[in-house]
């Protein structure tokens, strides 16, 4: 009897973040990542989970504070890059592994003093599951801190994603926009459904600054070459003979938001919603 194998379903979220090389973008985010971690009250010996950790922009600074850090990311190439950075820096109190924020099956209940996710778990496709899992793995008395981009915000990343989406096909039925994590009522809904009292959830508008050693146009090229959502937008625009229009829109955006007085250096602040949840 002949049998046929069923192909493994592609995880679209994993494919998106393994596309290109996000580490190139992450290098422009290091300074703000370190500054943010320094504000969270992480102490030596505490246990920290960085969810959607990438190659360690916030996880490695937490390890430098003396915490025991576990980084989890959907993208295997970013996990490998994070582990390489750890090796190069000689750190022994941090590990990176592949995993899904919607189902942290390898993580025990009540494990971490701090669960941190800066522009990471917001991109996982099932927000209710993400909130439930973050609450589950946090110790009673611990804290969850998320950094989430805000829909409609006039600053850089929200506008990149808005412009990019106008050139790509509509998302599949049932798609939940990651930008909803930047809406306070949605965040409240997710975490209260996970058992957190509304009084234990607070919000702050914060700023993350991208710093790139090059012109604004060169910074656009970095996104075009290495950032999955922008790469997809250019591929879609190319099929419609609109890649030039997309390029023009992005270059205008980056140039208008560049705060650097040096024409060969780019510094662009981006507003985000900082969410703090007391468990």
Backbone as JSON, one array per atom type, in Angstrom:
{
  "sequence": "XXXXXXXXXXXXXXXXXXXXXXXXXXXXXXXXXXXXXXXXXXXXXXXXXXXXXXXXXXXXXXXXXXXXXXXXXXXXXXXXXXXXXXXXXXXXXXXXXXXXXXXXXXXXXXXXXXXXXXXXXXXXXXXXXXXXXXXXXXXXXXXXXXXXXXXXXXXXXXXXXXXXXXXXXXXXXXXXXXXXXXXXXXXXXXXXXXXXXXXXXXXXXXXXXXXXXXXXXXXXXXXXXXXXXXXXXXXXXXXXXXXXXXXXXXXXXXXXXXXXXXXXXXXXXXXXXXXXXXX",
  "N": [[0.84, -1.19, 0.0], [0.58, 2.2, -0.84], [1.86, 5.08, 0.73], [1.54, 8.51, 1.57], [3.35, 11.34, 2.63], [2.44, 14.01, 4.77], [3.08, 17.38, 4.23], [4.89, 19.45, 6.5], [3.27, 22.1, 8.14], [3.89, 25.5, 7.4], [5.17, 27.8, 9.68], [4.14, 30.91, 9.74], [4.87, 33.17, 11.21], [7.36, 32.48, 12.25], [8.76, 32.17, 9.84], [8.7, 34.8, 8.91], [10.35, 36.22, 10.74], [12.72, 34.89, 10.46], [13.47, 35.63, 8.04], [15.68, 37.54, 6.06], [17.93, 39.38, 8.12], [17.65, 40.13, 11.19], [19.46, 40.92, 13.09], [21.04, 42.93, 12.07], [19.43, 45.19, 12.21], [19.02, 45.21, 14.92], [21.44, 46.05, 15.94], [21.27, 48.78, 15.82], [19.7, 49.37, 17.91], [20.75, 48.87, 20.38], [21.67, 50.67, 22.4], [19.36, 51.94, 23.46], [18.05, 49.66, 24.33], [19.68, 48.74, 26.45], [19.43, 50.95, 28.16], [16.7, 50.85, 28.79], [16.44, 48.37, 30.16], [17.92, 48.98, 32.41], [16.17, 50.43, 33.91], [14.3, 48.78, 35.07], [14.56, 47.61, 37.55], [15.87, 45.19, 37.93], [17.61, 42.76, 39.72], [20.73, 41.36, 40.93], [21.01, 37.85, 40.73], [18.3, 37.37, 40.38], [15.64, 35.87, 38.39], [15.14, 36.03, 34.97], [13.08, 36.17, 32.14], [13.38, 36.73, 28.76], [11.28, 37.33, 26.27], [10.79, 36.7, 22.9], [13.33, 37.5, 22.21], [15.19, 38.08, 20.24], [18.51, 38.67, 19.21], [19.44, 39.39, 21.63], [19.21, 42.1, 22.57], [17.95, 43.24, 24.81], [18.15, 41.14, 26.59], [20.87, 40.48, 27.06], [21.93, 42.85, 28.36], [20.44, 42.54, 30.75], [21.6, 40.23, 31.76], [24.15, 41.23, 32.27], [23.6, 42.68, 34.51], [23.63, 40.79, 36.42], [21.58, 38.97, 36.64], [19.9, 35.77, 36.22], [19.35, 34.74, 33.09], [17.03, 33.81, 30.61], [16.56, 33.53, 27.28], [14.07, 33.49, 24.81], [13.06, 32.85, 21.51], [11.25, 32.87, 18.42], [12.66, 32.63, 16.08], [15.15, 30.75, 14.71], [17.64, 31.52, 13.66], [18.15, 33.93, 14.95], [18.3, 33.12, 17.59], [20.63, 31.56, 17.45], [22.44, 33.59, 16.82], [22.27, 35.11, 19.16], [23.27, 33.33, 21.08], [25.88, 33.18, 20.14], [26.77, 35.79, 20.62], [26.69, 35.75, 23.42], [28.67, 33.85, 23.94], [30.91, 35.19, 22.91], [31.06, 37.32, 24.68], [31.6, 36.06, 27.01], [29.72, 35.33, 28.92], [28.04, 33.5, 31.45], [25.62, 33.25, 32.6], [23.34, 33.25, 31.07], [21.15, 32.03, 28.56], [20.02, 31.18, 25.26], [17.17, 30.1, 23.43], [15.1, 28.35, 21.05], [11.64, 28.97, 20.7], [8.04, 29.34, 21.17], [6.04, 32.07, 21.78], [3.34, 31.81, 22.13], [2.98, 29.37, 23.22], [4.62, 28.25, 25.7], [5.86, 25.69, 26.23], [8.11, 24.44, 27.25], [8.7, 25.7, 29.58], [8.44, 26.03, 33.05], [5.76, 26.6, 35.45], [5.52, 29.67, 37.37], [8.24, 30.65, 37.38], [9.88, 32.91, 36.88], [11.2, 36.08, 38.03], [11.05, 38.38, 36.58], [9.45, 38.95, 33.53], [10.18, 39.86, 30.37], [9.41, 41.53, 27.38], [10.26, 43.1, 24.65], [9.1, 44.57, 21.94], [8.67, 42.04, 20.9], [7.01, 39.58, 21.78], [4.65, 40.75, 21.02], [4.31, 40.3, 18.33], [3.54, 37.69, 18.06], [1.0, 35.36, 16.99], [-1.31, 34.82, 18.56], [-2.68, 36.62, 20.79], [-4.12, 36.36, 23.27], [-3.26, 33.87, 24.21], [-0.55, 34.42, 24.51], [-0.52, 36.34, 26.61], [-1.59, 34.78, 28.68], [0.38, 32.78, 28.92], [2.65, 34.31, 29.64], [1.85, 35.26, 32.14], [1.55, 32.84, 33.48], [4.19, 31.82, 33.72], [5.44, 33.62, 35.33], [6.58, 34.43, 38.59], [4.54, 34.64, 41.57], [4.14, 37.92, 42.7], [6.02, 38.8, 40.97], [7.01, 40.61, 37.93], [5.76, 41.61, 34.73], [6.97, 43.07, 31.83], [6.29, 44.78, 28.94], [7.22, 46.1, 25.75], [5.59, 47.8, 23.29], [4.73, 48.59, 19.96], [2.73, 51.33, 18.75], [-0.41, 51.61, 17.23], [-1.04, 53.75, 14.48], [0.57, 55.72, 15.49], [2.64, 58.59, 15.02], [5.39, 58.25, 14.84], [8.51, 56.52, 13.96], [8.48, 53.42, 13.68], [5.78, 52.54, 13.73], [4.88, 53.93, 11.53], [6.48, 52.88, 9.49], [5.47, 50.26, 9.4], [2.83, 50.82, 8.77], [3.03, 52.07, 6.24], [4.27, 49.97, 4.82], [2.28, 47.99, 4.92], [0.4, 49.02, 3.2], [1.27, 48.33, 0.73], [1.24, 45.63, 0.56], [-0.53, 42.45, 0.16], [-3.87, 41.97, 1.57], [-4.13, 40.73, 4.96], [-4.58, 37.23, 6.0], [-7.84, 35.77, 6.66], [-9.02, 36.09, 9.97], [-6.68, 37.02, 11.03], [-4.93, 38.69, 13.58], [-3.98, 41.84, 14.33], [-0.67, 42.69, 15.26], [-0.27, 45.21, 16.2], [-2.32, 45.83, 17.9], [-1.43, 45.34, 20.44], [-0.46, 47.73, 21.21], [-2.59, 49.14, 22.06], [-4.32, 50.24, 24.79], [-6.76, 49.25, 25.88], [-7.0, 46.76, 24.67], [-4.75, 45.42, 25.65], [-5.44, 45.36, 28.35], [-7.68, 43.69, 28.18], [-6.51, 41.26, 27.38], [-4.77, 40.61, 29.54], [-6.44, 40.68, 31.82], [-8.12, 38.61, 31.19], [-6.34, 36.6, 31.61], [-6.28, 36.47, 34.28], [-5.32, 38.63, 35.75], [-5.81, 41.39, 37.89], [-7.28, 44.49, 36.87], [-6.24, 46.73, 38.12], [-3.62, 46.09, 38.48], [-2.26, 46.57, 36.19], [-0.38, 48.73, 34.3], [0.42, 51.67, 32.31], [2.72, 53.38, 30.16], [3.88, 55.94, 28.1], [6.71, 55.71, 26.17], [10.08, 56.14, 24.87], [12.08, 54.91, 22.25], [15.19, 54.9, 20.77], [16.57, 54.74, 17.6], [19.81, 54.29, 16.4], [21.99, 54.86, 13.88], [24.89, 54.38, 12.0], [25.18, 56.04, 9.48], [23.61, 57.49, 6.53], [20.16, 58.67, 6.35], [18.93, 57.56, 4.09], [20.55, 55.33, 3.65], [19.9, 53.94, 5.92], [17.25, 53.26, 5.39], [17.77, 51.43, 3.35], [18.9, 49.41, 4.85], [16.68, 48.42, 6.3], [15.16, 47.58, 4.09], [16.7, 45.5, 3.13], [17.09, 43.7, 5.25], [14.95, 43.54, 7.14], [12.18, 41.69, 7.84], [9.23, 42.41, 7.49], [9.48, 44.76, 5.9], [10.97, 43.81, 3.77], [9.11, 42.01, 2.67], [7.18, 43.85, 1.88], [8.51, 45.28, -0.16], [8.9, 43.23, -2.01], [6.26, 42.66, -2.73], [5.53, 45.16, -3.74], [7.21, 45.31, -5.92], [6.13, 43.45, -7.7], [3.93, 44.82, -8.48], [4.97, 46.91, -9.75], [5.63, 49.11, -8.15], [7.73, 49.62, -6.48], [9.47, 51.75, -6.49], [7.87, 53.86, -5.61], [7.35, 53.03, -2.98], [9.95, 53.09, -1.96], [10.46, 55.85, -2.12], [8.52, 56.89, -0.33], [9.39, 55.76, 2.12], [11.98, 56.81, 2.36], [11.4, 59.53, 2.6], [10.02, 59.49, 5.02], [12.02, 58.55, 6.86], [13.97, 60.55, 6.58], [12.58, 62.84, 7.42], [12.19, 62.3, 10.1], [14.65, 62.04, 11.23], [16.8, 63.04, 13.73], [19.41, 63.76, 13.89], [22.21, 65.97, 13.63], [24.3, 65.49, 12.07], [24.96, 64.69, 8.83], [25.78, 62.21, 8.03], [24.99, 60.44, 9.93], [22.35, 58.78, 11.59], [19.66, 59.34, 13.73], [16.83, 58.34, 15.2], [13.98, 58.79, 17.08], [11.43, 56.69, 18.47], [8.13, 56.28, 19.48], [6.71, 54.2, 22.0], [4.46, 51.9, 23.68], [4.83, 51.24, 26.99], [4.18, 48.54, 28.94], [3.35, 47.49, 32.15], [2.93, 44.82, 34.28], [1.83, 43.62, 37.3], [2.13, 40.64, 38.93]],
  "CA": [[0.0, 0.0, 0.0], [1.38, 3.4, -0.96], [1.52, 6.14, 1.69], [2.11, 9.82, 1.25], [3.59, 12.14, 3.84], [1.85, 15.34, 4.76], [4.13, 18.36, 4.5], [4.75, 20.22, 7.74], [2.75, 23.44, 7.91], [4.86, 26.56, 7.62], [4.84, 28.79, 10.69], [4.34, 32.17, 9.04], [5.56, 34.1, 12.1], [8.76, 32.03, 12.27], [9.34, 32.48, 8.53], [8.87, 36.25, 8.8], [11.48, 36.71, 11.52], [13.94, 34.26, 9.98], [13.76, 36.24, 6.75], [16.65, 38.61, 6.23], [18.82, 39.24, 9.27], [17.24, 41.21, 12.1], [20.59, 41.38, 13.91], [21.53, 44.19, 11.49], [18.6, 46.24, 12.78], [19.2, 45.19, 16.38], [22.64, 46.83, 16.28], [20.9, 50.2, 15.94], [18.77, 49.45, 19.04], [21.43, 48.4, 21.58], [21.78, 51.69, 23.45], [18.05, 52.09, 24.09], [17.76, 48.41, 25.03], [20.41, 48.76, 27.72], [18.83, 51.98, 29.02], [15.39, 50.38, 29.26], [16.65, 47.33, 31.16], [18.45, 49.6, 33.64], [15.06, 51.07, 34.62], [13.29, 47.8, 35.47], [14.78, 47.12, 38.91], [16.38, 43.81, 37.91], [18.7, 42.62, 40.67], [21.61, 40.2, 40.82], [20.47, 36.6, 41.24], [16.91, 37.17, 39.99], [15.45, 35.09, 37.17], [14.53, 36.88, 33.94], [12.76, 35.62, 30.82], [13.21, 37.7, 27.67], [10.44, 36.62, 25.3], [10.99, 37.4, 21.64], [14.57, 38.15, 22.62], [16.11, 38.37, 19.15], [19.88, 38.25, 19.52], [19.83, 39.78, 22.99], [19.31, 43.54, 22.8], [17.62, 43.5, 26.21], [18.52, 39.98, 27.42], [22.28, 40.55, 27.46], [22.06, 43.83, 29.43], [19.91, 41.96, 31.99], [22.64, 39.32, 32.26], [25.24, 42.04, 32.81], [23.18, 43.12, 35.85], [23.81, 39.67, 37.33], [20.4, 38.1, 36.67], [19.92, 34.54, 35.45], [18.49, 35.14, 31.98], [16.67, 32.83, 29.59], [15.97, 34.2, 26.12], [13.31, 32.6, 23.91], [12.64, 33.52, 20.29], [10.7, 31.97, 17.4], [13.57, 32.55, 14.94], [16.35, 29.98, 15.07], [18.86, 32.26, 13.3], [18.38, 34.94, 15.98], [18.75, 32.38, 18.77], [22.03, 31.23, 17.21], [23.22, 34.84, 16.92], [22.31, 35.47, 20.57], [24.22, 32.43, 21.75], [27.21, 33.58, 19.7], [27.11, 37.01, 21.38], [26.94, 35.32, 24.79], [30.0, 33.2, 23.93], [31.93, 36.22, 22.69], [31.15, 38.17, 25.87], [32.01, 35.24, 28.13], [28.66, 35.28, 29.93], [27.64, 32.13, 31.82], [24.33, 33.33, 33.3], [22.29, 33.52, 30.08], [21.02, 31.08, 27.45], [18.99, 31.47, 24.27], [16.59, 28.89, 22.85], [13.97, 28.56, 20.17], [10.35, 28.68, 21.31], [6.88, 30.07, 20.68], [5.42, 32.84, 22.85], [1.95, 31.36, 22.29], [2.98, 28.08, 23.94], [5.94, 28.08, 26.32], [5.72, 24.34, 26.78], [9.34, 24.01, 27.92], [8.91, 26.57, 30.74], [7.6, 25.67, 34.19], [4.98, 27.66, 36.11], [6.08, 30.45, 38.48], [9.7, 30.5, 37.28], [10.67, 34.13, 36.69], [10.91, 37.33, 38.75], [10.73, 39.36, 35.54], [9.26, 38.51, 32.15], [10.37, 41.06, 29.55], [9.25, 41.34, 25.94], [10.34, 44.41, 24.01], [8.82, 44.43, 20.5], [8.85, 40.63, 20.6], [5.79, 38.77, 21.88], [3.53, 41.45, 20.36], [4.16, 39.8, 16.96], [3.01, 36.33, 18.06], [-0.33, 35.46, 16.38], [-2.44, 34.57, 19.46], [-2.4, 37.47, 21.95], [-4.66, 35.83, 24.53], [-2.35, 32.8, 24.64], [0.7, 35.06, 24.93], [-0.72, 36.92, 27.94], [-1.77, 33.66, 29.62], [1.67, 32.13, 29.12], [3.52, 35.2, 30.39], [1.38, 35.25, 33.53], [1.8, 31.5, 34.04], [5.61, 31.55, 34.02], [5.93, 34.64, 36.26], [6.37, 34.13, 40.0], [3.69, 35.58, 42.31], [4.94, 39.06, 43.13], [6.91, 39.2, 39.89], [6.51, 41.63, 37.0], [5.86, 41.48, 33.28], [7.13, 44.37, 31.15], [6.27, 44.71, 27.48], [7.32, 47.29, 24.93], [4.75, 47.52, 22.11], [4.5, 49.72, 19.04], [1.38, 51.89, 18.9], [-1.01, 51.82, 15.91], [-1.35, 55.13, 14.13], [1.53, 56.67, 16.05], [3.34, 59.25, 13.91], [6.83, 58.03, 14.83], [9.1, 55.67, 12.93], [8.14, 52.02, 13.4], [4.36, 52.45, 13.39], [4.73, 54.44, 10.17], [7.08, 51.89, 8.57], [4.53, 49.15, 9.26], [1.64, 51.33, 8.08], [3.38, 52.24, 4.82], [4.53, 48.65, 4.25], [1.02, 47.25, 4.77], [-0.36, 49.55, 2.06], [1.81, 47.75, -0.5], [1.15, 44.16, 0.63], [-1.9, 41.94, 0.1], [-4.53, 41.95, 2.88], [-3.79, 39.53, 5.74], [-5.58, 36.17, 5.93], [-8.99, 35.87, 7.56], [-8.71, 35.7, 11.34], [-5.43, 37.65, 11.45], [-5.03, 39.7, 14.64], [-2.85, 42.74, 14.13], [0.22, 42.84, 16.42], [-0.34, 46.59, 16.68], [-3.31, 45.92, 18.98], [-0.71, 45.36, 21.71], [-0.22, 49.13, 21.55], [-3.89, 49.72, 22.46], [-4.44, 49.93, 26.21], [-7.95, 48.43, 26.16], [-6.7, 45.39, 24.21], [-3.81, 44.85, 26.63], [-6.27, 45.09, 29.54], [-8.52, 42.53, 27.9], [-5.66, 40.06, 27.36], [-4.23, 40.25, 30.86], [-7.51, 40.37, 32.77], [-8.56, 37.26, 30.84], [-5.33, 35.69, 32.16], [-6.43, 36.46, 35.73], [-4.68, 39.78, 36.39], [-6.72, 42.51, 38.15], [-6.99, 45.67, 36.05], [-5.44, 47.66, 38.92], [-2.22, 45.65, 38.44], [-1.74, 46.8, 34.84], [-0.15, 50.17, 34.11], [0.91, 52.03, 30.98], [3.57, 54.56, 30.06], [4.43, 56.23, 26.76], [8.16, 55.76, 26.3], [10.77, 56.4, 23.6], [13.19, 54.04, 21.87], [15.89, 55.63, 19.73], [17.4, 53.99, 16.66], [21.02, 55.03, 16.07], [22.6, 54.19, 12.73], [26.07, 55.08, 11.5], [25.01, 56.23, 8.04], [22.56, 58.45, 6.19], [18.78, 58.17, 6.45], [18.68, 56.7, 2.93], [21.24, 54.06, 3.9], [19.13, 53.25, 6.96], [16.13, 52.66, 4.66], [18.3, 50.27, 2.65], [19.08, 48.36, 5.86], [15.34, 47.83, 6.49], [14.77, 46.94, 2.83], [17.53, 44.31, 2.92], [17.18, 42.77, 6.37], [13.78, 43.51, 8.03], [11.17, 40.87, 7.19], [8.04, 43.11, 7.0], [9.83, 45.68, 4.82], [11.35, 42.96, 2.64], [7.86, 41.53, 2.06], [6.52, 44.99, 1.21], [9.21, 45.57, -1.41], [8.62, 42.13, -2.95], [4.9, 42.87, -3.23], [5.54, 46.39, -4.54], [7.92, 45.0, -7.17], [5.21, 42.76, -8.62], [2.97, 45.82, -8.95], [5.78, 48.01, -10.31], [5.5, 50.26, -7.25], [8.82, 49.63, -5.51], [10.01, 53.11, -6.45], [6.98, 54.66, -4.76], [7.6, 52.61, -1.61], [11.27, 53.62, -1.61], [10.32, 57.29, -1.93], [7.78, 57.11, 0.91], [10.21, 55.43, 3.28], [13.08, 57.76, 2.47], [10.83, 60.77, 3.12], [9.73, 59.25, 6.44], [13.26, 58.48, 7.63], [14.62, 61.87, 6.55], [11.81, 63.81, 8.21], [12.24, 61.97, 11.52], [16.04, 61.99, 11.67], [17.12, 64.15, 14.63], [20.86, 63.98, 13.9], [22.74, 67.13, 12.91], [25.37, 64.97, 11.21], [24.28, 64.1, 7.65], [26.22, 60.82, 7.88], [24.55, 59.67, 11.1], [20.9, 58.82, 11.72], [19.12, 59.11, 15.08], [15.38, 58.5, 15.07], [13.21, 58.3, 18.22], [10.14, 56.08, 18.16], [7.3, 56.16, 20.68], [6.08, 52.89, 22.22], [3.69, 51.74, 24.91], [5.45, 50.34, 27.97], [3.16, 47.88, 29.75], [3.87, 46.83, 33.34], [1.91, 43.96, 34.89], [2.22, 43.02, 38.57], [1.49, 39.33, 39.02]],
  "C": [[0.88, 1.25, 0.0], [0.9, 4.43, 0.06], [2.17, 7.44, 1.23], [2.28, 10.59, 2.54], [2.95, 13.51, 3.67], [2.93, 16.36, 5.07], [3.83, 19.13, 5.78], [4.27, 21.63, 7.4], [3.83, 24.48, 8.23], [4.34, 27.5, 8.69], [5.17, 30.16, 10.11], [5.12, 33.17, 9.89], [7.05, 33.77, 12.17], [9.45, 32.41, 10.96], [9.61, 33.97, 8.38], [10.14, 36.71, 9.5], [12.79, 36.01, 11.21], [14.34, 34.79, 8.6], [14.76, 37.38, 6.97], [17.56, 38.33, 7.41], [18.55, 40.39, 10.23], [18.4, 41.7, 12.96], [21.15, 42.7, 13.38], [20.74, 45.38, 12.02], [18.85, 46.36, 14.28], [20.42, 46.0, 16.8], [22.34, 48.31, 16.44], [20.02, 50.45, 17.18], [19.45, 49.16, 20.38], [21.39, 49.41, 22.72], [20.46, 51.86, 24.2], [17.65, 50.82, 24.85], [18.42, 48.35, 26.39], [19.79, 49.76, 28.68], [17.5, 51.51, 29.6], [15.56, 49.34, 30.37], [17.13, 47.93, 32.49], [17.35, 50.22, 34.51], [14.1, 50.08, 35.28], [13.51, 47.2, 36.86], [15.23, 45.67, 38.98], [17.6, 43.74, 38.81], [19.49, 41.34, 40.44], [20.95, 38.98, 41.44], [19.01, 36.35, 40.89], [16.85, 36.41, 38.66], [14.61, 35.91, 36.18], [14.29, 36.05, 32.68], [12.63, 36.78, 29.85], [12.54, 36.96, 26.53], [10.41, 37.39, 23.99], [12.29, 38.19, 21.72], [15.46, 38.58, 21.47], [17.49, 37.86, 19.49], [20.38, 38.87, 20.82], [19.92, 41.25, 23.3], [18.92, 43.93, 24.22], [18.04, 42.35, 27.12], [19.95, 40.09, 27.92], [22.52, 41.65, 28.49], [21.51, 43.33, 30.78], [20.92, 41.0, 32.61], [23.81, 40.09, 32.86], [24.89, 42.61, 34.19], [23.29, 41.99, 36.87], [22.62, 38.75, 37.45], [20.69, 36.81, 35.91], [18.9, 34.71, 34.32], [18.29, 33.97, 31.01], [15.98, 33.58, 28.46], [15.29, 33.18, 25.22], [12.84, 33.41, 22.71], [12.17, 32.48, 19.28], [11.71, 31.7, 16.29], [14.88, 31.87, 15.33], [17.64, 30.74, 14.73], [19.18, 33.33, 14.35], [18.84, 34.3, 17.29], [20.24, 32.03, 18.63], [22.92, 32.47, 17.35], [23.34, 35.28, 18.38], [23.3, 34.61, 21.33], [25.66, 32.73, 21.36], [27.67, 34.84, 20.45], [27.46, 36.66, 22.83], [28.34, 34.7, 24.91], [31.11, 34.24, 23.82], [32.13, 37.09, 23.93], [31.51, 37.38, 27.13], [30.99, 35.16, 29.25], [28.25, 33.83, 30.19], [26.26, 32.09, 32.47], [23.18, 33.63, 32.35], [22.33, 32.46, 28.99], [19.91, 31.55, 26.53], [18.48, 30.15, 23.7], [15.41, 29.26, 21.97], [12.68, 28.17, 20.88], [9.28, 29.63, 20.81], [6.19, 30.76, 21.84], [3.97, 32.42, 23.11], [1.86, 30.08, 23.11], [4.38, 27.82, 24.47], [6.01, 26.72, 27.02], [6.95, 23.87, 27.54], [9.62, 24.81, 29.2], [7.93, 26.21, 31.84], [6.84, 26.88, 34.73], [5.84, 28.4, 37.14], [7.61, 30.4, 38.53], [10.46, 31.81, 37.39], [10.2, 35.3, 37.57], [10.48, 38.42, 37.77], [10.54, 38.64, 34.21], [9.25, 39.78, 31.29], [10.14, 40.69, 28.08], [9.16, 42.7, 25.26], [10.26, 44.23, 22.5], [9.02, 42.98, 20.05], [7.55, 39.87, 20.58], [4.59, 39.44, 21.22], [3.29, 40.9, 18.95], [3.68, 38.35, 16.91], [1.52, 36.37, 17.69], [-1.52, 35.31, 17.32], [-2.25, 35.34, 20.76], [-2.94, 36.96, 23.27], [-3.76, 34.73, 25.09], [-1.05, 33.38, 25.18], [0.56, 35.61, 26.35], [-0.84, 35.81, 28.99], [-0.44, 32.99, 29.94], [2.62, 33.01, 29.92], [3.14, 35.22, 31.87], [1.74, 33.91, 34.19], [3.24, 31.32, 34.5], [6.22, 32.58, 34.97], [5.62, 34.22, 37.7], [5.34, 35.09, 40.6], [4.55, 36.69, 42.9], [5.92, 39.54, 42.08], [6.26, 40.21, 38.95], [6.71, 41.2, 35.55], [6.01, 42.88, 32.71], [7.17, 44.12, 29.65], [6.53, 46.08, 26.88], [6.61, 47.0, 23.63], [4.61, 48.77, 21.25], [3.02, 50.09, 19.04], [0.77, 52.16, 17.52], [-1.34, 53.29, 15.67], [-0.4, 56.15, 14.7], [2.34, 57.3, 14.92], [4.83, 58.96, 13.83], [7.21, 56.78, 14.03], [8.46, 54.31, 12.69], [6.68, 51.86, 13.02], [4.14, 52.91, 11.95], [5.36, 53.51, 9.13], [6.07, 50.77, 8.31], [3.25, 49.58, 8.53], [1.9, 51.47, 6.57], [3.55, 50.88, 4.14], [3.23, 47.9, 3.98], [0.2, 47.75, 3.58], [0.13, 48.99, 0.72], [1.68, 46.23, -0.54], [-0.3, 43.7, 0.55], [-2.54, 41.95, 1.49], [-4.19, 40.66, 3.63], [-4.89, 38.48, 5.65], [-6.71, 36.39, 6.93], [-8.59, 35.37, 8.95], [-7.42, 36.3, 11.88], [-5.7, 38.72, 12.5], [-3.79, 40.58, 14.55], [-1.99, 42.82, 15.39], [0.15, 44.24, 17.01], [-1.4, 46.79, 17.75], [-2.66, 45.89, 20.36], [-0.34, 46.78, 22.13], [-1.48, 49.87, 21.93], [-4.18, 49.29, 23.89], [-5.63, 49.01, 26.51], [-7.72, 46.98, 25.76], [-5.76, 44.69, 25.19], [-4.55, 44.47, 27.91], [-7.08, 43.82, 29.34], [-7.71, 41.24, 27.96], [-5.23, 39.65, 28.76], [-5.31, 40.0, 31.91], [-8.08, 38.99, 32.47], [-7.6, 36.2, 31.38], [-5.31, 35.73, 33.69], [-5.79, 37.62, 36.47], [-5.71, 40.87, 36.66], [-6.32, 43.74, 37.34], [-6.1, 46.66, 36.79], [-3.95, 47.31, 38.9], [-1.56, 45.88, 37.09], [-1.59, 48.31, 34.65], [0.54, 50.43, 32.77], [1.73, 53.32, 31.04], [3.99, 54.73, 28.61], [5.92, 56.45, 26.91], [8.78, 55.93, 24.91], [11.95, 55.45, 23.44], [13.88, 54.71, 20.7], [16.78, 54.7, 18.89], [18.6, 54.86, 16.29], [21.82, 54.24, 15.04], [23.75, 55.02, 12.19], [26.03, 55.16, 9.97], [23.88, 57.21, 7.8], [21.18, 57.81, 6.37], [18.45, 57.24, 5.29], [19.34, 55.34, 3.08], [20.52, 53.25, 4.97], [17.89, 52.59, 6.34], [16.6, 51.39, 3.95], [18.52, 49.1, 3.61], [17.75, 47.65, 6.12], [14.92, 47.03, 5.26], [15.47, 45.59, 2.65], [17.37, 43.26, 4.0], [15.94, 42.63, 7.24], [12.61, 42.84, 7.33], [9.95, 41.62, 6.66], [8.34, 44.06, 5.83], [10.26, 44.91, 3.57], [10.11, 42.46, 1.91], [7.16, 42.65, 1.29], [7.18, 45.31, -0.12], [8.97, 44.48, -2.45], [7.24, 42.3, -3.56], [4.84, 44.09, -4.14], [6.19, 46.16, -5.9], [6.99, 44.34, -8.18], [4.18, 43.72, -9.2], [3.66, 47.05, -9.57], [5.64, 49.29, -9.48], [6.64, 50.35, -6.25], [9.46, 51.01, -5.39], [9.19, 54.02, -5.55], [7.21, 54.33, -3.28], [8.93, 53.17, -1.11], [11.17, 55.11, -1.28], [9.6, 57.61, -0.62], [8.64, 56.86, 2.14], [11.36, 56.41, 3.46], [12.59, 59.1, 3.01], [10.54, 60.65, 4.62], [11.0, 59.31, 7.27], [13.95, 59.85, 7.69], [13.91, 62.87, 7.44], [11.92, 63.55, 9.71], [13.66, 61.89, 12.09], [16.38, 63.23, 12.49], [18.61, 64.47, 14.66], [21.24, 65.23, 13.11], [23.88, 66.74, 11.98], [24.73, 64.23, 10.05], [24.67, 62.64, 7.44], [25.9, 59.95, 9.09], [23.05, 59.85, 11.25], [20.49, 58.49, 13.15], [17.63, 59.4, 15.05], [14.68, 57.93, 16.3], [11.87, 57.73, 17.78], [9.38, 55.87, 19.47], [6.73, 54.75, 20.77], [5.33, 52.9, 23.53], [4.42, 50.76, 25.81], [4.35, 49.84, 28.91], [3.84, 47.22, 30.94], [2.72, 46.1, 34.04], [2.49, 43.37, 36.17], [1.43, 41.74, 38.77], [1.24, 38.95, 40.48]]
}
